[in-house]
């Protein structure tokens, strides 16, 4: 869990989903860029996989994929 500027708790999975949509990526596109399966990404986005159990490797891969899209926007 993360706190936004207003101090509210934000689920990382939901935030990743919001960014993915903002950058116009499908789940398949983001999963491919992060070298994971769509089902893995879906479990993270929908909160079925606890983000505190997310491996650093997976978190970094998702962050890198989203940062690349941000840089291209």
C-alpha positions as CSV (number, residue, x, y, z in Angstrom):
1,X,0.0,0.0,0.0
2,X,1.1,3.5,-0.8
3,X,-0.2,6.9,0.5
4,X,-1.0,9.6,-2.1
5,X,-0.6,13.3,-1.5
6,X,-3.8,13.5,0.4
7,X,-2.7,10.8,2.7
8,X,-5.1,8.2,1.4
9,X,-3.9,4.6,0.9
10,X,-3.6,3.6,-2.7
11,X,-3.3,0.0,-3.8
12,X,-0.2,-0.4,-6.0
13,X,-2.0,-2.8,-8.4
14,X,-4.9,-0.4,-8.9
15,X,-2.4,2.4,-9.5
16,X,-0.5,0.3,-12.1
17,X,-3.8,-0.4,-13.9
18,X,-4.7,3.4,-13.9
19,X,-1.3,4.2,-15.4
20,X,-1.6,1.4,-18.0
21,X,-4.9,2.7,-19.1
22,X,-3.6,6.3,-19.1
23,X,-0.8,5.3,-21.4
24,X,-3.1,3.4,-23.7
25,X,-1.6,0.0,-23.1
26,X,-3.6,-3.3,-23.1
27,X,-2.9,-5.8,-20.4
28,X,-1.2,-8.0,-23.1
29,X,1.1,-5.1,-24.1
30,X,2.2,-4.3,-20.6
31,X,2.6,-7.9,-19.7
32,X,4.8,-8.4,-22.8
33,X,6.9,-5.3,-21.9
34,X,7.3,-6.6,-18.3
35,X,8.1,-10.2,-19.4
36,X,5.2,-11.7,-17.6
37,X,1.9,-13.4,-18.4
38,X,-1.4,-11.6,-18.7
39,X,-2.8,-13.7,-15.9
40,X,0.1,-12.6,-13.6
41,X,-0.6,-8.9,-14.4
42,X,-4.4,-9.4,-13.9
43,X,-3.8,-10.9,-10.5
44,X,-1.7,-7.9,-9.5
45,X,-4.2,-5.3,-11.0
46,X,-7.2,-6.9,-9.4
47,X,-5.6,-7.3,-6.0
48,X,-5.7,-11.1,-6.2
49,X,-1.9,-11.2,-5.6
50,X,-0.9,-9.3,-2.5
51,X,1.5,-6.5,-3.6
52,X,3.5,-6.9,-0.5
53,X,4.5,-10.3,-1.8
54,X,5.4,-8.9,-5.2
55,X,9.0,-9.7,-6.0
56,X,11.4,-6.8,-6.6
57,X,12.2,-8.2,-10.0
58,X,8.5,-8.1,-11.0
59,X,7.9,-4.7,-9.5
60,X,10.9,-3.2,-11.3
61,X,9.9,-4.8,-14.6
62,X,6.5,-3.3,-14.4
63,X,7.9,0.1,-13.3
64,X,10.4,0.1,-16.2
65,X,7.7,-0.8,-18.7
66,X,5.4,2.0,-17.5
67,X,8.3,4.5,-17.4
68,X,9.2,3.7,-21.0
69,X,5.6,4.6,-21.9
70,X,5.7,7.8,-19.9
71,X,8.9,8.8,-21.6
72,X,7.3,8.2,-25.0
73,X,4.2,10.2,-24.1
